[in-house]
Amino acid sequence: MTDLSAPAQTATGPDAGQDDELLAVNAIRALAMDAVEKANSGHPGTPMALAPLGYALFTRHLRHNPDDPDWRDRDRFVLSAGHASMLQYALLHLSGYDLSLEDLKEFRQLDSRTPGHPENFMTPGVETTTGPLGQGFGSAVGMAIAERLLAAHFNRPGHEIMDHRTWVIASDGDMMEGLQSEAASLAGHLGLEKLVVFYDDNDITLDGPASMSFDGDEVPARYAAYGWRTLAVDDVNDLPALDAVMDEAAKPDGRPTLVAVKSVIGYGAPTKAGSSKAHGSPLGTDEVAGAKRALGWPYTEPFTVPDEVYERMDARQRGGELQAEWSRRLRAYRQAHPKLAAEFDRRAEGRLPDGWDADLPEFTTGDGIATRKASGAVLNALAARIPELIGGSADLSESNSSKITDAADVTRDDFSGRNLNYGVREHAMGAALNGMLSHGGVRAFGATFFTFSDYLRPSLRLAALMKLAAIYVMTHDSVGLGEDGPTHQPIEHLAALRAMPHLHVIRPADARETAGAWRQALARTDGPTMIVLSRQNLPVLEGSDPDQVPQGAYVVAGGEFEDPDIVLVATGSEVSLAVEAGALLAEREVVARVVSMPCWELFEEASDEVIDDVLPPQVPVLSVEAGTSFGWARWADDSVAIDEFGHSAPAADVFTACGFTPDGVADAALDLLDVTEESS
């Protein structure tokens, strides 16, 4: 093993000579410089600095197999400093993944397999999408949680089939983001001893020296306070020190591990090393040439990789041997525990158990039940048949009705439970969901008040981008929560979340639709679902139907009339209000059809024939929803809505003040009919 700092500083040209390890490390640096230069875009400095760390990890410590990137018991690697993506792409290419030199040459180009930030749906070997700083860190915590949950459920004495680590590279920027603090605190609390985070302590941010904004923040001391073991490497170029610290980090001691690694950003660049100029833009032709000379890189042609580098860094044989050994253990496990092995395989394939939705509760027409309470009953019926269904709340499990009552809580000493206590950490909860689902083997949900969806929105957006089947249970969905007032009354949230691609927002009208919402969310595998639920009791409607939820909208009342005068379309708690308003309109000889639209996104996927059948063309439509009117023009001609913040008062008083009464809706419908008649 080599201390790389001296050769890199003293080598002056192709004749300086390099050993194989230094040649491999410098190949990573050269590929990063060349790709960023060719794209005229990117971040070369961190890949140049951390090349020794990546080299040591991928060649000697990471348990991975490039020939099978999805091997179930592989170690997970997360580049939370996602802007340094060329570090990961170079490592994947050189170690034998299906990522060619031509792919590296297409860095940051349209439809390239090497996008600007790592995307798990674009590049083999990338475990999770990392872009916004802190998100990769939080997802890695979720991966480490998933590993522990699966180990507790499946491992048996002498048969450990789930036993791997999660390795992370994080930057100063990661360490400043609030998400990281939440996730690190949670990881320390849970004692995630198979989580190892390398903190690239290079004293540089995009704007300049880190001291401009990060002065006095002692990261290792903070992590020690979180309950982490803290280690350090004084010079990233010291390969023996890196190997020693990785060996130490792999020894479990009941705590996650932070390794603070000192590096020089843009290492080797003659004028830009150690400065923000090496951070977020190409070095420039002359600086690249100077860096290669300083590093002793003997090749002037871009994207040149000597055969000996490929030979040294090829991880396929080692990875194949590691996977073969695990496969032998898995075969022995199948013989010793065939039922558990069958469940292990089913979960890996993403299949739900047969009959998973056979015992959903039934609800009696006319009964009053808050949809959050109905959700809790449905959740527990599903959990009894789906052992991989786990989840938790941001300190609101009773309010959210999100507890699996027949299961224990997950603790640092026992991961056999199914209830995760996130504390008041919505950011960490959202990111951990992404990590658990990226890891696989579990179906995970997270719960909080709907207004606090703002706190997990960045993670939710990544779940939508990655098309992860996360489930978000959001309660207290409108001004109906009452006295807590406008800070807690989510007026604009439905519109904002409906604007997000791939996210299904389901706001059920009653307990029956709530059962349908859960069934739809769990059946879905191509994206996240948010179930938005009421605090207050809602009547179980005569015409509600859980089987209609997948259609997105259906006629809940007045369907016997083929030619209605008006359609009232509503969601959630306002559907029962619309039914009452329809009855008042009937007294005035106005034929109203009432449509429940629990999910816009699903209804948009319906055929034109179905849409026209539910919302007949040429019939005026009035939407009724206790939120902003924004977006309803897609479906309605006018809206009963709330386009201003709410009030602090009992729920009934707030609804009345905002015009949400049967008379108010009926009057609005008559006004719309008058306008329609005048314009026709």
C-alpha positions as CSV (number, residue, x, y, z in Angstrom):
1,M,0.0,0.0,0.0
2,T,1.1,3.5,-0.9
3,D,1.2,6.9,0.7
4,L,0.2,8.9,-2.4
5,S,0.9,12.4,-1.2
6,A,4.7,12.5,-1.8
7,P,4.7,11.2,-5.4
8,A,1.8,13.4,-6.4
9,Q,3.5,16.5,-5.1
10,T,7.0,15.8,-6.6
11,A,6.2,14.1,-9.9
12,T,6.8,16.4,-12.7
13,G,6.0,14.5,-15.9
14,P,5.6,11.3,-17.8
15,D,9.1,10.1,-16.9
16,A,8.5,10.4,-13.1
17,G,7.2,6.9,-12.8
18,Q,4.3,5.6,-10.7
19,D,3.4,2.4,-8.9
20,D,0.2,0.6,-9.8
21,E,-1.8,2.1,-7.0
22,L,-0.9,5.7,-7.8
23,L,-1.5,5.1,-11.4
24,A,-5.0,3.8,-10.6
25,V,-5.8,6.7,-8.3
26,N,-4.6,9.2,-10.9
27,A,-6.7,7.4,-13.6
28,I,-9.8,8.3,-11.5
29,R,-8.6,11.9,-11.3
30,A,-7.8,12.1,-15.0
31,L,-11.2,10.7,-16.0
32,A,-13.0,13.2,-13.8
33,M,-11.0,16.1,-15.3
34,D,-11.5,14.9,-18.8
35,A,-15.3,14.3,-18.5
36,V,-16.0,17.6,-16.9
37,E,-13.8,19.3,-19.4
38,K,-15.5,17.6,-22.4
39,A,-19.0,18.5,-21.0
40,N,-17.8,22.0,-20.1
41,S,-19.9,21.5,-16.9
42,G,-19.5,19.7,-13.6
43,H,-17.5,19.4,-10.4
44,P,-13.9,18.1,-10.9
45,G,-12.4,19.1,-7.6
46,T,-13.9,16.6,-5.2
47,P,-13.3,13.6,-7.4
48,M,-9.7,14.6,-7.8
49,A,-9.4,15.0,-4.0
50,L,-11.2,11.8,-3.0
51,A,-9.8,9.5,-5.6
52,P,-7.7,7.6,-3.1
53,L,-10.6,7.1,-0.8
54,G,-12.8,5.8,-3.6
55,Y,-10.0,3.5,-4.8
56,A,-9.4,2.0,-1.4
57,L,-13.1,1.5,-0.7
58,F,-14.0,-0.1,-4.1
59,T,-11.0,-2.3,-4.4
60,R,-10.6,-3.6,-0.8
61,H,-13.5,-2.9,1.5
62,L,-16.8,-2.6,-0.4
63,R,-18.5,-5.9,-0.7
64,H,-20.0,-5.6,-4.2
65,N,-20.1,-7.5,-7.5
66,P,-20.1,-5.4,-10.7
67,D,-21.5,-8.4,-12.6
68,D,-24.6,-8.4,-10.4
69,P,-25.2,-4.8,-9.1
70,D,-28.5,-6.0,-7.4
71,W,-27.0,-8.8,-5.3
72,R,-29.2,-8.7,-2.2
73,D,-26.5,-8.8,0.5
74,R,-24.1,-6.4,-1.2
75,D,-22.8,-3.4,0.7
76,R,-24.5,-0.2,-0.3
77,F,-22.5,2.8,-1.4
78,V,-24.1,6.3,-1.4
79,L,-22.4,9.4,-2.8
80,S,-24.3,12.0,-0.8
81,A,-22.0,14.6,-2.3
82,G,-23.7,13.9,-5.5
83,H,-22.1,16.8,-7.4
84,A,-19.0,14.7,-7.3
85,S,-20.7,12.2,-9.6
86,M,-17.6,11.7,-11.8
87,L,-15.9,10.1,-8.8
88,Q,-18.6,7.4,-8.7
89,Y,-18.8,7.0,-12.5
90,A,-15.0,6.5,-12.7
91,L,-15.1,4.0,-9.9
92,L,-18.0,2.0,-11.4
93,H,-16.3,2.0,-14.9
94,L,-12.9,1.0,-13.7
95,S,-14.1,-1.7,-11.3
96,G,-16.1,-3.5,-14.0
97,Y,-19.7,-2.3,-14.0
98,D,-21.7,-2.0,-17.2
99,L,-20.6,1.6,-17.7
100,S,-18.3,2.1,-20.6
101,L,-15.7,4.7,-21.4
102,E,-18.0,6.0,-24.1
103,D,-20.6,6.5,-21.3
104,L,-18.1,8.6,-19.4
105,K,-17.5,10.7,-22.5
106,E,-21.2,11.5,-22.5
107,F,-21.1,12.9,-19.0
108,R,-24.0,15.4,-18.5
109,Q,-25.4,14.9,-22.0
110,L,-29.0,14.2,-23.0
111,D,-30.1,10.6,-22.1
112,S,-26.6,9.8,-20.9
113,R,-26.0,7.0,-18.4
114,T,-23.7,9.5,-16.6
115,P,-26.0,12.4,-15.6
116,G,-24.9,15.4,-13.7
117,H,-25.9,13.9,-10.3
118,P,-26.2,10.1,-9.6
119,E,-29.6,8.7,-10.6
120,N,-30.4,5.2,-9.6
121,F,-32.7,4.7,-12.6
122,M,-29.9,5.6,-15.1
123,T,-26.7,4.1,-14.0
124,P,-25.9,0.5,-12.8
125,G,-24.3,0.5,-9.4
126,V,-26.0,3.7,-8.3
127,E,-28.1,2.8,-5.3
128,T,-30.2,6.0,-4.9
129,T,-30.6,9.3,-6.5
130,T,-28.5,12.0,-4.8
131,G,-28.8,15.6,-5.8
132,P,-29.9,18.0,-3.1
133,L,-27.3,17.8,-0.3
134,G,-28.2,15.8,2.7
135,Q,-30.6,13.6,0.8
136,G,-28.1,10.8,0.1
137,F,-27.1,10.9,3.8
138,G,-30.7,10.5,4.9
139,S,-31.4,7.8,2.4
140,A,-28.3,5.9,3.6
141,V,-29.7,5.9,7.2
142,G,-32.9,4.3,5.7
143,M,-30.8,1.7,4.0
144,A,-29.0,0.9,7.2
145,I,-32.4,0.6,9.0
146,A,-33.7,-1.7,6.3
147,E,-30.7,-4.0,6.7
148,R,-31.2,-4.3,10.4
149,L,-35.0,-4.9,10.0
150,L,-34.4,-7.7,7.5
151,A,-31.6,-9.2,9.6
152,A,-33.8,-9.3,12.7
153,H,-36.6,-10.9,10.7
154,F,-34.7,-13.4,8.6
155,N,-31.4,-14.3,10.2
156,R,-31.1,-17.4,12.4
157,P,-28.2,-18.8,14.4
158,G,-25.7,-20.1,11.9
159,H,-27.7,-18.7,9.0
160,E,-27.0,-15.0,8.5
161,I,-28.2,-14.1,5.0
162,M,-28.6,-10.3,5.7
163,D,-25.3,-8.8,6.9
164,H,-23.9,-5.8,5.0
165,R,-22.8,-2.2,5.5
166,T,-23.8,1.1,4.1
167,W,-20.9,3.4,3.1
168,V,-21.4,7.1,2.5
169,I,-19.3,10.0,1.2
170,A,-20.6,13.3,2.5
171,S,-19.4,16.9,2.0
172,D,-19.3,20.1,4.0
173,G,-22.6,21.0,2.3
174,D,-24.2,17.7,3.5
175,M,-23.0,18.6,7.0
176,M,-24.7,22.0,6.9
177,E,-28.1,20.8,5.7
178,G,-30.7,20.4,8.4
179,L,-31.8,17.0,7.0
180,Q,-28.4,15.6,7.9
181,S,-28.7,16.7,11.5
182,E,-32.0,15.0,11.8
183,A,-30.9,11.8,10.1
184,A,-27.6,11.6,12.1
185,S,-29.5,12.0,15.3
186,L,-31.9,9.3,14.4
187,A,-29.0,7.0,13.3
188,G,-27.2,7.5,16.6
189,H,-30.4,6.9,18.6
190,L,-30.9,3.6,16.8
191,G,-27.3,2.6,17.0
192,L,-26.9,1.8,13.3
193,E,-23.5,0.2,13.6
194,K,-23.2,-0.9,10.0
195,L,-23.4,2.7,8.7
196,V,-20.1,4.4,7.9
197,V,-19.9,8.0,6.7
198,F,-16.8,9.6,5.3
199,Y,-16.9,13.3,5.8
200,D,-14.8,15.1,3.2
201,D,-13.3,17.8,5.4
202,N,-11.7,20.0,2.7
203,D,-12.6,23.5,4.1
204,I,-14.1,24.6,0.8
205,T,-17.7,25.4,-0.3
206,L,-18.9,26.7,-3.6
207,D,-18.7,30.3,-2.5
208,G,-15.3,30.1,-1.0
209,P,-13.6,28.9,2.2
210,A,-16.0,27.0,4.5
211,S,-15.1,29.4,7.3
212,M,-17.3,32.0,5.5
213,S,-20.4,30.1,6.8
214,F,-19.2,27.1,8.8
215,D,-16.8,28.6,11.3
216,G,-16.5,26.8,14.6
217,D,-18.7,23.9,13.7
218,E,-16.9,20.9,15.1
219,V,-18.5,18.1,13.1
220,P,-16.8,15.1,14.9
221,A,-17.8,16.6,18.3
222,R,-21.3,17.1,17.1
223,Y,-21.5,13.5,15.9
224,A,-20.0,12.2,19.1
225,A,-22.9,14.0,20.9
226,Y,-25.3,12.2,18.5
227,G,-24.0,8.9,19.7
228,W,-21.6,8.1,16.8
229,R,-18.1,6.7,16.9
230,T,-15.7,9.3,15.3
231,L,-12.5,8.5,13.5
232,A,-10.1,10.5,11.4
233,V,-7.7,10.4,8.6
234,D,-5.3,13.4,8.4
235,D,-4.5,13.0,4.7
236,V,-6.7,11.3,2.1
237,N,-3.6,10.4,0.1
238,D,-2.4,8.1,2.9
239,L,-3.7,4.7,1.7
240,P,-2.4,2.7,4.7
241,A,-4.3,5.1,7.0
242,L,-7.4,4.8,4.9
243,D,-7.2,1.0,5.0
244,A,-6.7,1.0,8.7
245,V,-9.6,3.3,9.4
246,M,-11.9,1.3,7.1
247,D,-11.0,-1.9,8.9
248,E,-11.7,-0.1,12.2
249,A,-15.0,1.3,11.0
250,A,-16.1,-2.3,9.9
251,K,-15.8,-3.5,13.5
252,P,-19.2,-3.0,15.1
253,D,-19.3,-1.3,18.5
254,G,-23.0,-0.4,18.7
255,R,-22.7,3.0,17.0
256,P,-22.6,4.4,13.5
257,T,-19.2,5.7,12.4
258,L,-18.1,9.1,11.1
259,V,-14.7,9.3,9.5
260,A,-13.4,12.8,9.1
261,V,-11.0,12.8,6.1
262,K,-8.8,15.8,5.3
263,S,-8.4,16.4,1.6
264,V,-7.4,19.1,-0.8
265,I,-10.1,19.9,-3.4
266,G,-8.7,19.8,-6.9
267,Y,-5.7,18.0,-5.7
268,G,-2.8,18.4,-8.2
269,A,-4.2,21.5,-10.1
270,P,-1.4,24.0,-10.2
271,T,-3.4,27.2,-9.4
272,K,-6.8,26.0,-8.4
273,A,-6.1,23.2,-5.9
274,G,-7.5,24.1,-2.4
275,S,-9.8,26.8,-3.7
276,S,-13.5,27.1,-4.7
277,K,-12.3,27.5,-8.3
278,A,-11.9,23.7,-8.4
279,H,-15.4,23.1,-7.1
280,G,-18.2,23.7,-9.5
281,S,-16.7,24.4,-13.0
282,P,-14.3,22.9,-15.4
283,L,-10.6,23.5,-14.6
284,G,-9.8,24.7,-18.2
285,T,-7.4,23.2,-20.7
286,D,-4.2,24.6,-19.3
287,E,-5.1,23.8,-15.7
288,V,-5.9,20.2,-16.7
289,A,-2.7,19.8,-18.5
290,G,-0.8,21.3,-15.5
291,A,-2.6,19.0,-13.1
292,K,-1.7,15.9,-15.1
293,R,1.9,17.0,-15.2
294,A,1.9,17.6,-11.4
295,L,0.3,14.3,-10.8
296,G,2.8,12.5,-13.1
297,W,0.0,11.3,-15.3
298,P,1.8,10.1,-18.5
299,Y,-1.0,10.5,-21.0
300,T,-2.0,13.6,-22.9
301,E,-4.9,12.1,-24.8
302,P,-8.2,12.5,-22.8
303,F,-9.9,9.4,-21.5
304,T,-6.8,7.2,-21.7
305,V,-6.8,4.3,-19.2
306,P,-3.9,1.9,-19.2
307,D,-4.6,-1.9,-19.0
308,E,-2.8,-2.2,-15.7
309,V,-5.4,0.1,-14.1
310,Y,-8.3,-2.0,-15.3
311,E,-6.5,-5.1,-14.1
312,R,-5.9,-3.6,-10.6
313,M,-9.3,-2.2,-10.2
314,D,-11.5,-4.9,-11.7
315,A,-13.7,-6.0,-8.8
316,R,-15.6,-8.8,-10.6
317,Q,-13.6,-11.8,-9.5
318,R,-13.5,-10.7,-5.9
319,G,-17.2,-9.7,-6.0
320,G,-18.1,-13.0,-7.7
321,E,-16.4,-14.9,-4.9
322,L,-18.1,-12.9,-2.2
323,Q,-21.5,-13.4,-3.8
324,A,-20.8,-17.1,-4.4
325,E,-20.0,-17.5,-0.7
326,W,-23.3,-15.8,0.2
327,S,-25.2,-17.9,-2.3
328,R,-23.8,-21.0,-0.5
329,R,-25.1,-19.6,2.8
330,L,-28.5,-18.9,1.2
331,R,-28.8,-22.5,-0.1
332,A,-28.1,-23.8,3.4
333,Y,-30.7,-21.3,4.7
334,R,-33.3,-22.6,2.2
335,Q,-32.8,-26.1,3.5
336,A,-32.9,-25.1,7.2
337,H,-35.7,-22.5,7.0
338,P,-37.7,-23.1,3.7
339,K,-40.7,-20.9,4.7
340,L,-38.6,-18.0,5.7
341,A,-36.5,-18.4,2.5
342,A,-39.7,-18.4,0.4
343,E,-40.7,-15.1,2.1
344,F,-37.2,-13.7,1.5
345,D,-37.5,-14.4,-2.2
346,R,-41.1,-13.0,-2.4
347,R,-40.0,-9.8,-0.8
348,A,-37.0,-9.5,-3.1
349,E,-39.3,-9.9,-6.1
350,G,-41.6,-7.1,-4.8
351,R,-44.6,-9.4,-4.7
352,L,-47.2,-9.0,-1.9
353,P,-48.5,-12.1,-0.2
354,D,-51.5,-14.0,-1.7
355,G,-54.7,-12.6,-0.2
356,W,-53.0,-9.6,1.2
357,D,-56.2,-7.5,1.0
358,A,-58.6,-10.2,2.0
359,D,-59.4,-8.9,5.5
360,L,-60.1,-5.3,5.0
361,P,-62.6,-3.9,7.4
362,E,-66.1,-3.1,6.2
363,F,-67.9,0.1,7.3
364,T,-71.6,0.7,7.8
365,T,-73.4,3.4,5.9
366,G,-74.3,6.3,8.1
367,D,-71.6,5.7,10.8
368,G,-69.4,8.6,11.5
369,I,-65.7,7.9,11.6
370,A,-62.7,10.1,10.9
371,T,-60.7,8.9,7.9
372,R,-57.6,8.9,10.0
373,K,-59.2,6.4,12.3
374,A,-60.5,4.3,9.5
375,S,-56.9,4.4,8.1
376,G,-55.6,2.9,11.3
377,A,-58.1,0.1,11.2
378,V,-57.2,-0.6,7.5
379,L,-53.5,-0.4,8.2
380,N,-53.7,-3.0,11.0
381,A,-55.7,-5.4,8.8
382,L,-53.2,-5.1,6.1
383,A,-50.2,-5.4,8.5
384,A,-51.5,-8.7,9.7
385,R,-51.1,-10.1,6.2
386,I,-48.1,-8.2,4.9
387,P,-45.2,-8.8,7.3
388,E,-42.9,-6.4,5.3
389,L,-45.3,-3.4,5.9
390,I,-43.5,-1.2,8.4
391,G,-43.6,2.5,9.2
392,G,-43.8,5.2,11.7
393,S,-44.8,8.8,12.5
394,A,-43.0,12.0,13.2
395,D,-44.1,11.9,16.9
396,L,-47.8,11.8,16.0
397,S,-48.6,8.1,15.9
398,E,-51.8,8.4,18.0
399,S,-53.0,11.5,16.1
400,N,-52.2,9.9,12.8
401,S,-53.6,6.5,13.8
402,S,-50.4,5.0,12.3
403,K,-49.4,2.4,14.8
404,I,-49.3,-1.3,14.0
405,T,-50.9,-2.4,17.2
406,D,-49.7,-6.0,17.3
407,A,-46.1,-5.1,16.6
408,A,-43.3,-3.8,18.8
409,D,-41.4,-0.6,18.4
410,V,-38.0,-0.7,16.7
411,T,-35.2,0.1,19.2
412,R,-31.4,0.1,19.1
413,D,-31.5,-3.3,20.9
414,D,-34.3,-4.9,19.0
415,F,-35.1,-4.4,15.3
416,S,-37.8,-7.1,15.2
417,G,-40.5,-4.5,15.7
418,R,-42.4,-2.7,12.9
419,N,-43.1,0.7,14.4
420,L,-40.4,3.3,13.8
421,N,-40.4,6.3,16.2
422,Y,-39.0,9.1,14.1
423,G,-39.5,11.8,16.7
424,V,-40.1,15.3,15.3
425,R,-37.9,14.7,12.3
426,E,-40.1,14.8,9.1
427,H,-37.0,15.5,6.9
428,A,-35.3,12.4,8.2
429,M,-38.4,10.3,7.9
430,G,-38.9,11.2,4.3
431,A,-35.3,10.4,3.4
432,A,-35.3,7.2,5.4
433,L,-38.3,6.0,3.5
434,N,-36.4,6.5,0.3
435,G,-33.5,4.6,1.6
436,M,-35.6,1.7,2.9
437,L,-37.4,1.4,-0.4
438,S,-34.2,1.7,-2.5
439,H,-32.7,-1.1,-0.3
440,G,-35.7,-3.4,-0.9
441,G,-37.3,-6.1,1.2
442,V,-39.7,-3.7,3.0
443,R,-42.8,-1.7,2.2
444,A,-42.6,1.5,4.2
445,F,-44.9,4.3,5.2
446,G,-44.4,7.6,7.1
447,A,-47.0,9.7,8.8
448,T,-47.5,13.3,10.0
449,F,-49.9,16.2,9.8
450,F,-50.7,17.2,6.2
451,T,-49.4,20.7,6.7
452,F,-46.0,19.3,7.7
453,S,-45.6,17.6,4.4
454,D,-43.7,20.7,3.6
455,Y,-40.9,19.4,5.8
456,L,-40.5,16.2,3.9
457,R,-41.2,17.6,0.4
458,P,-37.6,17.4,-0.9
459,S,-37.4,13.7,0.0
460,L,-40.9,13.2,-1.4
461,R,-39.8,14.8,-4.7
462,L,-36.9,12.4,-5.0
463,A,-39.3,9.4,-4.3
464,A,-41.4,10.6,-7.1
465,L,-38.3,11.1,-9.4
466,M,-37.1,7.5,-8.5
467,K,-40.7,6.1,-8.7
468,L,-40.4,4.6,-5.3
469,A,-43.6,3.1,-3.8
470,A,-43.5,5.2,-0.7
471,I,-46.7,5.7,1.2
472,Y,-47.3,9.0,3.1
473,V,-50.2,9.1,5.6
474,M,-51.1,12.7,6.0
475,T,-53.8,13.6,8.6
476,H,-55.6,16.7,9.7
477,D,-56.1,17.6,6.1
478,S,-58.0,20.9,6.1
479,V,-59.5,23.7,8.1
480,G,-61.5,20.9,9.7
481,L,-58.7,20.5,12.3
482,G,-60.1,23.7,13.9
483,E,-58.6,25.4,16.8
484,D,-54.9,24.9,16.0
485,G,-55.5,27.6,13.4
486,P,-54.1,28.7,10.1
487,T,-50.5,27.6,10.8
488,H,-51.8,24.0,10.9
489,Q,-54.5,24.3,8.3
490,P,-53.1,23.1,4.9
491,I,-54.9,25.3,2.4
492,E,-52.5,25.2,-0.6
493,H,-50.9,21.8,-0.1
494,L,-53.3,19.7,-2.2
495,A,-52.6,21.9,-5.2
496,A,-48.9,22.0,-4.7
497,L,-48.6,18.2,-4.3
498,R,-50.9,17.5,-7.2
499,A,-48.4,19.4,-9.4
500,M,-45.6,16.9,-8.6
501,P,-45.1,14.3,-11.4
502,H,-45.6,10.6,-10.5
503,L,-47.1,11.3,-7.1
504,H,-50.6,10.1,-6.5
505,V,-52.5,12.2,-4.0
506,I,-55.6,10.4,-2.7
507,R,-58.1,12.2,-0.4
508,P,-60.8,9.7,0.5
509,A,-64.4,10.8,1.2
510,D,-65.1,8.3,3.9
511,A,-63.9,5.1,5.6
512,R,-64.7,3.0,2.6
513,E,-62.7,5.1,0.2
514,T,-59.9,5.0,2.8
515,A,-59.7,1.3,2.5
516,G,-59.6,1.7,-1.3
517,A,-56.8,4.3,-0.9
518,W,-54.6,1.9,1.1
519,R,-55.3,-1.0,-1.3
520,Q,-54.4,1.3,-4.3
521,A,-51.2,2.6,-2.6
522,L,-49.9,-0.9,-1.8
523,A,-50.8,-2.3,-5.2
524,R,-48.8,0.5,-6.8
525,T,-45.1,-0.2,-7.6
526,D,-44.3,2.7,-9.9
527,G,-44.3,5.7,-7.6
528,P,-45.3,7.2,-4.3
529,T,-48.8,7.7,-2.9
530,M,-50.0,10.2,-0.4
531,I,-53.2,9.4,1.5
532,V,-54.7,12.6,2.9
533,L,-57.1,12.1,5.8
534,S,-59.5,14.0,8.0
535,R,-59.2,14.8,11.7
536,Q,-63.0,15.1,12.1
537,N,-65.6,12.3,11.8
538,L,-67.2,11.9,8.4
539,P,-70.3,9.9,7.5
540,V,-69.9,6.6,5.6
541,L,-71.8,7.5,2.4
542,E,-74.4,5.3,0.9
543,G,-72.8,5.4,-2.6
544,S,-69.2,5.3,-1.7
545,D,-67.2,2.4,-3.1
546,P,-63.6,1.4,-2.4
547,D,-63.4,-0.4,-5.7
548,Q,-63.9,2.8,-7.5
549,V,-60.8,4.5,-6.0
550,P,-58.4,3.2,-8.7
551,Q,-60.5,5.0,-11.3
552,G,-59.8,8.3,-9.5
553,A,-63.4,9.7,-9.7
554,Y,-66.9,8.2,-9.8
555,V,-70.5,9.1,-9.2
556,V,-71.4,8.8,-5.5
557,A,-74.9,10.3,-5.6
558,G,-77.4,11.3,-8.4
559,G,-76.2,8.6,-10.8
560,E,-79.7,7.7,-11.6
561,F,-80.1,10.9,-13.6
562,E,-78.7,10.6,-17.1
563,D,-79.0,14.4,-17.8
564,P,-78.1,16.3,-14.6
565,D,-78.4,20.0,-14.5
566,I,-75.1,20.4,-12.7
567,V,-72.3,18.2,-11.3
568,L,-70.8,18.8,-7.9
569,V,-67.3,17.3,-7.7
570,A,-65.7,17.1,-4.3
571,T,-62.9,15.4,-2.4
572,G,-62.5,14.2,1.2
573,S,-64.7,15.7,3.8
574,E,-66.4,17.9,1.3
575,V,-68.1,15.0,-0.6
576,S,-70.6,14.5,2.2
577,L,-71.2,18.3,2.1
578,A,-71.8,18.1,-1.6
579,V,-74.3,15.3,-1.1
580,E,-76.2,17.5,1.4
581,A,-76.1,20.4,-1.1
582,G,-77.4,18.1,-3.8
583,A,-80.4,17.3,-1.7
584,L,-81.1,21.0,-1.2
585,L,-80.9,21.6,-4.9
586,A,-83.4,18.8,-5.5
587,E,-85.8,20.6,-3.3
588,R,-85.4,23.6,-5.7
589,E,-86.0,21.2,-8.7
590,V,-82.3,21.3,-9.8
591,V,-80.9,17.8,-10.7
592,A,-77.4,17.5,-9.2
593,R,-74.9,14.7,-9.7
594,V,-72.3,14.3,-7.0
595,V,-68.9,13.0,-7.9
596,S,-66.2,11.9,-5.5
597,M,-62.8,12.5,-7.0
598,P,-60.3,11.0,-4.5
599,C,-57.4,11.1,-6.9
600,W,-56.9,13.5,-9.8
601,E,-53.9,11.6,-11.1
602,L,-55.7,8.3,-11.4
603,F,-58.7,10.0,-13.1
604,E,-56.4,11.7,-15.6
605,E,-55.2,8.2,-16.6
606,A,-58.8,7.1,-17.3
607,S,-60.1,6.9,-20.8
608,D,-62.0,9.8,-22.4
609,E,-65.1,7.6,-22.4
610,V,-64.9,7.2,-18.6
611,I,-64.1,10.8,-18.0
612,D,-67.1,11.9,-20.1
613,D,-69.3,9.4,-18.4
614,V,-68.4,10.8,-14.9
615,L,-68.3,14.4,-15.9
616,P,-70.7,14.8,-18.9
617,P,-69.6,17.4,-21.4
618,Q,-71.7,20.5,-21.6
619,V,-72.9,20.0,-18.0
620,P,-71.6,22.8,-15.7
621,V,-69.3,21.5,-12.9
622,L,-68.8,23.0,-9.5
623,S,-65.8,21.8,-7.4
624,V,-66.1,21.7,-3.6
625,E,-62.8,21.4,-1.7
626,A,-61.6,23.0,1.5
627,G,-58.4,24.3,-0.1
628,T,-57.2,26.6,-2.7
629,S,-59.1,26.7,-6.0
630,F,-55.8,26.5,-7.9
631,G,-55.9,23.8,-10.5
632,W,-59.6,23.0,-10.4
633,A,-60.1,24.8,-13.7
634,R,-58.9,21.5,-15.1
635,W,-62.2,19.8,-14.1
636,A,-64.6,22.5,-13.0
637,D,-66.3,25.7,-14.2
638,D,-66.3,27.3,-10.8
639,S,-65.2,26.4,-7.3
640,V,-66.2,26.6,-3.7
641,A,-62.7,26.9,-2.3
642,I,-60.5,28.6,0.3
643,D,-58.0,31.0,-1.3
644,E,-56.9,32.6,1.9
645,F,-55.5,31.2,5.1
646,G,-57.9,29.8,7.7
647,H,-59.0,30.7,11.2
648,S,-58.4,29.6,14.8
649,A,-61.8,28.4,16.0
650,P,-63.8,25.2,16.3
651,A,-64.0,23.3,13.0
652,A,-67.7,23.9,12.4
653,D,-67.2,27.6,12.8
654,V,-64.2,27.7,10.4
655,F,-66.1,25.8,7.8
656,T,-69.1,28.1,8.1
657,A,-66.8,31.2,7.9
658,C,-65.3,29.9,4.7
659,G,-68.6,29.2,3.1
660,F,-68.6,25.4,3.4
661,T,-72.2,24.7,4.4
662,P,-74.9,22.9,2.4
663,D,-76.7,26.2,1.8
664,G,-73.4,27.9,0.7
665,V,-72.6,25.1,-1.8
666,A,-76.2,25.0,-3.1
667,D,-76.2,28.8,-3.6
668,A,-72.9,28.6,-5.4
669,A,-74.3,25.9,-7.7
670,L,-77.3,28.1,-8.5
671,D,-75.1,31.0,-9.2
672,L,-73.1,28.9,-11.7
673,L,-76.3,27.7,-13.4
674,D,-77.4,31.4,-13.7
675,V,-74.0,32.3,-15.3
676,T,-74.2,29.3,-17.6
677,E,-77.7,30.1,-18.8
678,E,-76.8,33.8,-19.4
679,S,-73.8,32.8,-21.5
680,S,-75.7,30.2,-23.6
